[in-house]
Amino acid sequence: MAGVVHLTFDDGPDEVWTGRVLEELDRVGARATFFVIGDRVASQPEVLERVLSAGHQVEPHCMSHVVHSRYWRAQAEEDIDACLEELGELGLEPRHWRPPGGGLATWSSEVAAARGLRLAGWSADTSDWRDASVARMLELVGPAIEEDAVVLMHDAVGPGARRDGCAGTVELIAPLVGLIRDRGLQPEVLGDGSPLQDKGFTVYSPRATGRPAHHADPTSTAPRVETIAERELTGEDRDGIVQLISAGFGPVGEEYSGRGWRTIEPVTRILVRAGDAIVAHAAVVVLEAEPSIPAYGLADAVVLPAQRGRGLGGRITAEAVDECWRLGAEMILTDSVDLARALISLGFEPVPRFACYYERDGACHCHRHWLAAFRGEPPGTRLRLVQGDF
């Protein structure tokens, strides 16, 4: 029996393009797996019935197309459950789940497993949503067409697509199936899955359970890291911190002059010393939140330019996070672009818009780059920070 390649389509059903994809699949004698959006299933169930009657596989994508990194876990659970309910009303028992954008949060695999679903990525991306030409799409996926490959395509125009329709995808099907068969393989539904199906995911972070751990190399020869309570800082240390932050933060550096913080006084400082000089710094601050939750923030993380590229940012980040857990944090919040990768590796997740906010001048504000970590589950309601711009 010939090996198989799995053709998959996301974002449908669509009353125009799903039908055209079905017609082309029928013409070339191929079957595929469709990862569907629940809202679209609810509005046009007859299109999905056509997919099923033609012998194709149907699996859940989402109810609304929001990448997991922009969800709290509870919101994602509600979303997939609603989609599963729509499919259940059609008598379907899904086995796989492809979250929007192929992006996973720290909790995605747990949510899937709790529902008996296997996360389904891909190993060959056509980039059809970018309106690539057929020749370009074949060039992209050609090297990945092997036994058990999972090919990603779209039978509807989803959020962020750079095209007005799916004509290119329809046109791609015949030459793609031809390429698959030329390699002695057959196009088929995903079925129970492929060993290659998880390759397409963007994993935002590993699952953090309890307190995220700092796994620093004890043999490292990097400058030494110190954790110092604010009240124990010497005047010389404070001067070094002010100079470092002022140099690193450019136009707002003057706001730190004389005290070493801008809005909220820290409770703890994380310092990196090289000799007698302070070359990296991060601050831990206490945040007041409504509803009340033990919340801490990471602020003013900066590394001397001459010391960058040595992993110091990751070291002060990990130590600051550990300090927050030691202080009893249930939530840690920070706003960072440069250190996002280090934070995500410690179990942080991007904060959905206005899941946390603060008020100023009669308006609500949030930071687009806020990241948060929780000892348990995120709160079920929005959090108002008494002081959020730290």
C-alpha positions, -999 to +999 in steps of 0.1 A: +000+000+000+013+034-010+022+059+017+000+089+022+002+127+023-025+145+043-042+175+026-058+199+051-079+230+047-086+257+074-111+285+080-142+271+062-168+263+054-174+290+028-204+290+006-183+297-025-148+285-020-154+253-001-177+241-029-150+248-055-124+230-034-147+200-031-153+199-069-115+200-076-108+173-050-135+151-066-121+157-101-086+145-091-099+118-068-084+131-035-097+133+000-088+159+026-094+171+062-112+203+069-106+223+101-137+244+104-148+276+122-178+269+144-195+303+136-194+294+099-207+259+105-237+274+123-245+298+095-241+273+066-244+237+078-254+226+043-219+233+031-204+211+058-229+184+049-214+184+014-179+180+028-190+150+049-210+134+021-180+136-002-160+114+023-138+141+037-128+145+074-141+174+095-123+186+126-125+218+148-104+249+142-121+274+165-154+293+171-138+326+166-104+330+150-082+343+178-046+330+183-041+314+217-015+338+228-043+365+229-066+344+251-069+336+287-071+298+290-108+300+301-117+319+270-100+294+248-118+265+266-151+282+260-143+288+224-133+252+215-162+238+236-187+259+215-171+247+183-172+210+195-209+215+204-217+227+168-199+197+154-216+174+179-250+185+167-240+171+133-231+138+149-193+143+147-168+131+172-136+151+165-102+136+171-079+166+162-078+203+168-058+229+149-059+262+169-059+294+149-027+304+134-010+273+146+000+291+177+000+274+211-001+290+246+013+273+276-020+255+283-030+245+247-020+209+250-037+205+283-070+219+269-068+195+240-060+165+260-089+172+284-112+169+254-096+139+239-082+159+210-047+157+194-032+190+184-028+191+146+000+212+131+015+207+096+048+200+079+042+218+046+028+253+044+015+265+010+012+301+023-019+303+001-034+330+024-006+353+012-020+351-024+012+333-035+012+320-071+007+283-078+044+280-088+055+296-056+033+274-035+046+243-052+081+255-046+074+260-009+059+226-002+078+205-027+107+196-004+083+186+024+062+162+003+071+129+019+052+101+036+029+113+063+034+150+054+006+173+064-001+201+039-017+233+051-042+252+028-073+273+033-108+270+018-120+304+030-106+339+035-097+341+071-086+370+093-054+385+081-055+369+047-039+389+019-063+378-008-099+383-017-107+347-026-093+312-028-089+307-065-052+301-061-058+273-037-083+257-061-058+259-089-031+244-067-049+212-059-044+194-093-006+200-096-001+193-059-019+160-061+001+152-092+034+159-073+022+137-045+014+108-068+047+113-088+065+105-055+046+072-051+022+086-024-015+092-022-035+122-009-057+112+021-075+125+051-056+130+083-074+100+099-058+092+133-029+116+126+006+118+112+039+117+131+046+150+113+014+168+122+028+189+150+056+206+130+037+237+121+031+250+155+045+282+170+049+272+207+047+304+228+061+287+259+064+253+276+037+247+302+048+261+335+034+243+366+037+259+400+066+282+402+086+285+370+121+274+377+153+292+369+178+268+353+209+289+353+242+271+346+260+270+380+294+269+362+287+301+342+315+326+343+291+355+335+291+385+359+274+377+392+237+382+399+225+397+432+190+401+447+188+431+471+159+445+490+152+481+482+158+492+518+193+476+517+206+495+487+237+516+494+239+551+480+266+540+457+244+512+443+215+536+438+238+560+419+249+531+397+213+520+390+203+555+381+232+559+357+225+525+340+188+531+336+192+567+325+216+556+298+195+527+287+161+543+286+170+574+266+144+601+266+127+590+298+159+584+316+157+617+334+125+605+352+147+580+372+171+607+384+178+607+421+157+576+431+160+550+404+123+544+397+096+562+377+061+554+390+062+527+417+090+522+442+105+487+439+106+462+468+135+443+454+163+450+428+180+424+407+216+435+399+244+421+378+278+433+387+310+431+366+337+440+390+324+470+408+301+482+380+264+475+378+259+463+342+223+449+343+192+456+364+156+447+370+131+458+396+103+440+414+073+461+423+040+454+442+009+460+421-026+467+436-053+450+416-091+449+417-105+423+423-077+417+448-049+393+439-013+391+451+003+407+421+038+418+413+054+436+384+088+434+367+100+468+357+130+487+345+150+458+330+181+471+313+215+457+303+245+479+296+249+480+258+285+467+260+273+437+280+244+427+257+245+393+239+259+375+270+226+362+283+224+388+311+188+398+302+176+363+306+195+359+339+180+390+355+146+381+342+147+346+356+159+358+390+132+385+391+105+360+383+118+337+411+118+366+435+081+373+427+072+337+434+092+338+467+073+369+477+040+350+473+028+363+439-003+348+423+003+369+392+033+385+377+029+413+351+055+430+329+058+450+297+087+439+276+097+434+240+134+428+243+130+402+270+098+385+257+115+353+247+131+349+281+098+356+298+078+332+276+103+304+283+095+310+320+057+304+315+045+339+307+017+345+282+007+376+262-021+394+280-054+397+260-063+433+253-078+450+283-077+417+304-056+440+326-060+478+325-055+510+344-072+543+344-057+577+337-072+610+327-107+594+325-097+567+301-087+530+303-052+520+292-033+488+286+001+480+271+001+460+239+032+441+250+021+431+285+030+395+295+017+377+326+023+345+345+000+330+371+006+305+399-027+290+391-053+299+366-059+335+353-088+354+370-122+349+354-127+387+351-108+417+340-082+432+364-080+469+372-046+479+383-044+508+407-011+517+391-004+500+358+021+522+341+052+509+359 
